[in-house]
């Protein structure tokens, strides 16, 4: 994506999050990005493609930021904290901040579930890389790096859906961190 595409996508994330997917029009997206509707249509043929680009962008920037933070982190615990902050906690915050979160989730699930699956795979592969050095310890306990990565990712993501508050989610993720570090003997 080019710089102007990034601006459009970043504006789309903000507009769709606030106005909902169904209510947002291409004209709304063009106005927010400061481009003509024709320019928007030249880059993205419809609202679904803008949403798909937004999903790709959000996951790519989140994963890149997590990897950047991991490069500076000193421990597995610090890396798990970065994952929780950039992943489940920021996703929870985005859902809570959206006045019509059900519409936002429905739009993503309807038009970008394949991209979500692909992005989730990228997050799990990155978590797997984190756990690979502990392969022997995990093997002795009957599990593996990829199984633990899948568990940590799925549990972290699921925890945000039924948390009654951010504080509850933070506590659940802290417990997941303790359990993971105990399993790794780290």
Secondary structure, DSSP 4 states (H G I P E B T S, - for coil): --HHHHHHHHHHHHHHHHH-TTT--HHHHHHHHT--HHHHHHH-SSHHHHHHHHHHHHHHHHHHHHHHHHHH--SHHHHHHHHHIIIIIHHHHHHHH-TTHHHHHHHHHHHHHHHHHHHHHHHHHHHHHHHHTTHHHHHHTT--HHHHHHHHHHHHHHHHHS-SSHHHHHHHHHHHHHHHHHHHT-
